[in-house]
Amino acid sequence: MSSAETPEISTALVEQLISEQFPQWADLPIRPVEFGGWDNRTFHLGDDMSVRLPSAAHYALQVEKEQHWLPRLAPHLPLRIPVPLAIGRPGMGLSVALVRLSLAPGRDRDPCAHRRSRQFCDDAR
């Protein structure tokens, strides 16, 4: 899918997707994360959730893998990772992007700020 065929992933688009697919969360505030990624466009949903939409068709393939593996890996990891809550379906002009909701800190955080996380980041370098 070319960028010309893909609508801009904006706060307004996420609001429409949430209202349409997850009306129970439609009243929660939505705002983009400060430091987004390359594979996904990520938005805060309220204080405890995030919405992630793949930025391209080939990134959408990760959705099922994450839905399967994150809940299985989370109890065995030293750091808190998002846990999938729901998976959406394509909509609003996004033919391949799926809405993914997960528990996440309510504000942007430096993953290396916490002592345990700093050790993880140092080890990963």
N, C-alpha and C positions, 0 to 999 in steps of 0.2 A: 504494500500500500504506500503510495507516495504521500509526501507531506501535504500536497495540494488536496488529497482526498481525506485527510485526517483533520477533524476540527481541533482548534486550540483547546487544550485541556486547561480550563479555567475554573475559578471558584464557582462561577455561575453554572457551568456545566455539571460540576460535582453536586451542587445543590439540587439541580434537576434530576440527576441520577438517583440521589438519595431519596428525594421526595417520591419518585416513581417506584423505586425498588425496595426501599426500606423506610416506609412512612413512619415507623415508630421512632426513627432518629431524625426526622425532617426538621424538627424545631431546634436541633443542636447547632451551635455556631460552627462554621467551616472557614478555615483559613489555611493558606499554603504554609508548608514548613519553610524555615529560613534557608536551610541547606538541603536542597533536593538532590536526587540522584540522577543518573543517566538513564537507567533502565525504566524507571517509573516516575510519575508525577505524584507527589505525596501531599496530602492535606490533613490537618488536624480536624477531627470531628468531635466536638465537645472537648472535655478535658482528658478523656481516657481512651480514645480511639483514634485511628487514622484511616484514611481512605487512600489507597494506592491504585493508580491506573497505569498499566504498561504504556510506555511512550511509543512503542512500535510493535508491529505484529509478531516479530520473532521473540520479543520479550514476554508476550502473553503466554508462551509455552511454560514459563516458570510457575504460573499460577497453581496448576494442579500439583506440581512437585512441592511447593511451599505448603499447600493445604494438607498434603500427606505427611511431610517430614517435620515441619516446625513443631507441632504438638508432641511428636515422639522424641525430638531432640531436646526440647526445652527443659525437662526435669534433670537432664544430665549435663547441662552446661553451667559454667560458673557465672555467666552474665544473664540478665533478663533479656529475653528476645520476644518479639511480637508473637502473639498466639492468634491464629485466624479465627474470626467469629462468624463470618458469612462471606459468601462469594456472590457477586452480582452477575448479570448477563450483559451482553453488548447492548448498547442503546445510545440515543442522542447523536447518531452519526458515527459512533465508534463501533465498527463492525467486529473488531477483534479484542478490544480492551474490555477487561472485566473489572468491576469494582471489587476491591478486597478490603475488608475491615478487620482491624486487629487492635488488641490492647497495646497501648503505647503511652509513654510519658506525655503529659499534657502540654509541655513546652519543649522547645528545641534544646537539646543538650549536647555537650561535647562528650562523645562516647569514651573519651580518655580522661575525663575530669575526676571520676571516682578512683580511689586508690587501686581497687581490684581491677577496674577497667584499664587504668594506666598500665598495669602489669601486662594485661592482655594485649594492649596496643604495642607495648615495647616488645613483647614476645613475637607479635605478628610482623614486625618490621624486619 
